Amino acid sequence: MPLSAPPPRTARHIRRVTYQGFEREDGLWDIEGELHDSKTYDLPSLREPGQVRRAGTPIHHMWLRVTVDRDLVVRAIESAMEAHPLADCPEAQRALQSMVGCSMTRGWRQAVQTHLGGVASCTHLRELLFNLATATFQTISAVFISQGDEPPRHLGQCTGWDWGGQGVKEHYPRFYKQPPKLLK
């Protein structure tokens, strides 16, 4: 087990989120996300008063497919909701079309919030979209290739790719920046 052993406890909620990236024959890319929430105990159904949602039955089970081009611009978006807690939840899918034409480069989270924030869409679909950009970057290696004098987009975005770190020094030496010396 990678984490330390926990004290005795009981599981109550299970969330599974997965992403997959696909290169299409037409030069575009499909990135798919799936979210699945369930409880480990029975609870009343919000959508069907008087009914019980059995332990393990999904409360949320949703999919997204976002098609992007090589420049990471959204060309198409599709969603499906197999399980949702309220009758009106599927209405949230219509607003997703406002993301067509948005770029997954800098400002992606702000674009998601601007177009789909509040009651315009669904919290769970927004959560899938926020992290879908990372799955897209992992899928499309061209995003990381340096274009001329421009450093790859992932540099300076985490500890491992710190401008003054060993990763940049070894793999992108022309963009390496010597860290300032600390005064004693």
C-alpha positions as CSV (number, residue, x, y, z in Angstrom):
1,M,0.0,0.0,0.0
2,P,1.6,3.3,-1.0
3,L,0.0,5.3,1.9
4,S,0.5,4.5,5.5
5,A,-1.9,2.1,7.2
6,P,-5.1,4.0,8.2
7,P,-6.9,3.5,11.5
8,P,-10.0,1.3,11.4
9,R,-12.6,3.0,9.1
10,T,-15.7,2.3,7.0
11,A,-16.0,3.3,3.3
12,R,-19.0,5.5,2.6
13,H,-18.5,7.0,-0.9
14,I,-16.7,5.8,-4.0
15,R,-15.8,8.0,-6.9
16,R,-14.1,6.7,-10.0
17,V,-12.8,9.0,-12.7
18,T,-11.0,7.8,-15.8
19,Y,-9.7,9.5,-18.9
20,Q,-8.6,8.1,-22.2
21,G,-7.1,9.8,-25.2
22,F,-7.4,8.6,-28.8
23,E,-5.7,9.7,-32.1
24,R,-8.2,9.7,-34.9
25,E,-7.5,8.9,-38.5
26,D,-8.8,12.3,-39.6
27,G,-6.0,14.1,-37.7
28,L,-8.2,15.1,-34.7
29,W,-8.0,13.8,-31.2
30,D,-10.8,12.4,-28.9
31,I,-10.4,12.7,-25.2
32,E,-12.9,10.8,-23.1
33,G,-13.7,11.1,-19.4
34,E,-16.0,9.0,-17.2
35,L,-17.2,9.8,-13.7
36,H,-18.9,7.2,-11.5
37,D,-20.2,8.0,-7.9
38,S,-21.8,5.5,-5.6
39,K,-22.4,5.0,-1.9
40,T,-21.7,1.9,0.2
41,Y,-25.1,2.1,1.9
42,D,-28.7,2.3,0.9
43,L,-30.2,5.8,0.7
44,P,-33.5,7.5,-0.4
45,S,-33.7,8.3,-4.1
46,L,-34.0,12.0,-4.8
47,R,-35.4,11.4,-8.3
48,E,-37.9,8.7,-7.2
49,P,-39.6,9.7,-3.9
50,G,-40.3,6.7,-1.7
51,Q,-37.8,4.6,-3.5
52,V,-34.4,3.5,-2.2
53,R,-31.1,3.7,-4.1
54,R,-29.2,0.5,-3.2
55,A,-25.6,0.5,-2.1
56,G,-23.3,0.4,-5.1
57,T,-25.9,1.7,-7.5
58,P,-24.4,4.8,-9.2
59,I,-25.7,8.2,-8.2
60,H,-23.7,9.8,-11.0
61,H,-22.4,7.9,-14.1
62,M,-21.4,10.4,-16.8
63,W,-19.3,10.4,-19.9
64,L,-17.7,13.2,-21.9
65,R,-16.0,13.0,-25.3
66,V,-14.2,16.2,-26.4
67,T,-12.7,16.3,-29.9
68,V,-9.7,18.7,-30.3
69,D,-7.4,19.6,-33.1
70,R,-3.6,19.8,-33.0
71,D,-3.8,23.4,-31.6
72,L,-6.0,22.1,-28.7
73,V,-9.1,23.9,-29.9
74,V,-12.4,22.1,-29.1
75,R,-14.1,21.0,-32.3
76,A,-16.9,18.9,-30.9
77,I,-18.2,17.8,-27.5
78,E,-20.6,15.0,-26.5
79,S,-21.9,13.8,-23.2
80,A,-24.0,11.0,-21.7
81,M,-25.7,10.6,-18.3
82,E,-26.6,7.1,-17.5
83,A,-27.2,7.9,-13.8
84,H,-28.0,11.2,-12.2
85,P,-29.8,12.1,-9.0
86,L,-32.4,14.6,-10.2
87,A,-34.8,14.6,-13.2
88,D,-33.5,18.0,-14.5
89,C,-29.8,16.9,-14.5
90,P,-29.7,15.9,-18.3
91,E,-30.6,19.5,-19.2
92,A,-27.1,20.5,-18.2
93,Q,-25.7,18.8,-21.2
94,R,-27.0,21.4,-23.7
95,A,-24.7,24.1,-22.4
96,L,-21.6,22.0,-23.2
97,Q,-21.9,23.1,-26.8
98,S,-20.7,26.6,-25.8
99,M,-17.2,25.0,-25.3
100,V,-16.8,24.4,-29.0
101,G,-14.1,26.8,-30.2
102,C,-12.5,27.2,-26.8
103,S,-8.8,26.4,-26.4
104,M,-7.4,24.0,-23.9
105,T,-4.2,26.0,-23.5
106,R,-3.9,28.7,-20.9
107,G,-7.3,29.8,-19.6
108,W,-9.1,26.5,-20.0
109,R,-10.5,26.4,-16.4
110,Q,-11.7,30.0,-16.8
111,A,-13.4,29.2,-20.1
112,V,-15.1,26.2,-18.4
113,Q,-16.3,28.4,-15.5
114,T,-17.4,31.3,-17.8
115,H,-19.4,29.0,-20.1
116,L,-20.7,26.4,-17.7
117,G,-20.4,27.9,-14.2
118,G,-23.2,28.2,-11.7
119,V,-26.5,26.6,-12.8
120,A,-25.6,26.8,-16.6
121,S,-24.5,23.2,-16.5
122,C,-23.4,20.5,-14.0
123,T,-20.8,20.4,-11.3
124,H,-19.7,16.9,-12.3
125,L,-19.4,17.6,-16.0
126,R,-17.3,20.7,-15.1
127,E,-15.1,18.6,-12.9
128,L,-14.5,16.2,-15.8
129,L,-13.7,19.1,-18.2
130,F,-11.3,20.8,-15.8
131,N,-9.0,17.7,-15.7
132,L,-9.7,16.7,-19.3
133,A,-7.1,19.3,-20.4
134,T,-4.4,17.4,-18.5
135,A,-5.4,14.1,-20.1
136,T,-5.3,15.9,-23.5
137,F,-1.7,17.2,-22.9
138,Q,-0.7,13.7,-21.9
139,T,-2.3,12.3,-25.1
140,I,-1.0,14.8,-27.7
141,S,2.8,14.8,-27.4
142,A,3.1,17.6,-29.9
143,V,1.9,20.0,-27.2
144,F,5.2,19.4,-25.4
145,I,7.5,19.8,-28.3
146,S,9.3,23.1,-28.3
147,Q,8.4,25.4,-31.2
148,G,11.6,27.4,-32.1
149,D,12.5,29.7,-29.3
150,E,9.4,28.9,-27.2
151,P,9.8,26.5,-24.3
152,P,7.4,23.5,-24.0
153,R,4.2,24.5,-22.2
154,H,4.7,22.1,-19.3
155,L,7.9,23.7,-18.1
156,G,7.5,25.8,-15.0
157,Q,4.1,24.1,-14.2
158,C,5.3,21.6,-11.4
159,T,8.2,20.8,-9.2
160,G,9.6,18.3,-11.6
161,W,9.7,20.8,-14.4
162,D,10.9,23.7,-12.4
163,W,12.9,26.1,-14.7
164,G,15.9,25.7,-12.2
165,G,15.3,21.9,-11.6
166,Q,17.2,18.8,-12.7
167,G,14.4,17.8,-15.2
168,V,14.7,21.0,-17.2
169,K,18.5,20.9,-16.9
170,E,18.7,17.4,-18.3
171,H,15.9,17.4,-20.9
172,Y,15.6,21.0,-22.0
173,P,19.0,22.5,-21.1
174,R,18.5,25.6,-23.3
175,F,15.6,26.7,-21.1
176,Y,17.3,25.9,-17.8
177,K,17.6,28.8,-15.4
178,Q,20.2,28.6,-12.7
179,P,18.4,29.1,-9.4
180,P,19.6,32.2,-7.4
181,K,22.2,31.5,-4.8
182,L,21.0,31.8,-1.3
183,L,22.8,34.2,1.0
184,K,24.1,32.7,4.2
